Amino acid sequence: MEVRVERLRIGPFRLVRRLDLGSIGERWLAFNEQDQSSHVAHRVKLGSASESRRFVRALETISRLRHPHI
């Protein structure tokens, strides 16, 4: 059975449905209503505060990457 989420929003994105469960989180089909584009949103489940800090530091590092497919 497909899970549909109508009210869950993150910025301009509306989470449409969960795609699958992974080992560290979930993947969702996300729709940007401003430019009418589809994306995949990742929701990561972290255990501890130190795990969260390490994850945020890693995201800050890779956020400097610029590429059309990222």
N, C-alpha and C positions, 0 to 999 in steps of 0.2 A: 504494500500500500504506500502511495506517495504522500509525503508530508508537505502540506502547503502552508505557507506563512504569508499572510496578507499585511499585517501591521508592523512587521519588523523592518526598521529602516536604519541605515548607517549613512549619514550625510545624504547625498543625492541617490543613494542606492537602496533599492527595495529587494530584500531577500525573498526570492520566489519559491524555491524548494530546495531541500537538502539533496545533494547528489550522492554522497556516500560518507561512511565513517572511515577514517584512517587511523593509523596507530597513534597519532598525536592530536587528532582533532577531527573536524568536519569540513566538508566542501559544500558550498551552496551556490546555486545559480543566482546571480545578482543582476538586477536590471537598473541601469542609470536612466531615470526618466527625463533628465535634462537633455541628453544627447541621443536618447533612444538606442543605447548600446548594451550588449550583454557581456557579463564578466563572470569570473569564478572568484568567490570570496572564501577565504580560509579562516576558520575559527579554531584557534589552537587552545588546547587544554593543558595548563601547566600546574604542577603540583605545589611547589614551595615558592616562597618569596625570592629566594636566591635563584631558582630556576627562571622565574619571571624576569628578574634583573638581567640575567645572562641573555635571555631571549630578546629583550628590548635593546641591549647593547648590540647584539648581532643585527637586528633590524635597522638600527641607526647607521651601522657601517654599510650595509648593503643598500640603504636608501639613497646613497650617493650615486648609484649606478644609473645610467641613462641609456636605454635601449628601447626601440619601438615595441618589442615583444615582452617587456617586463612591466 
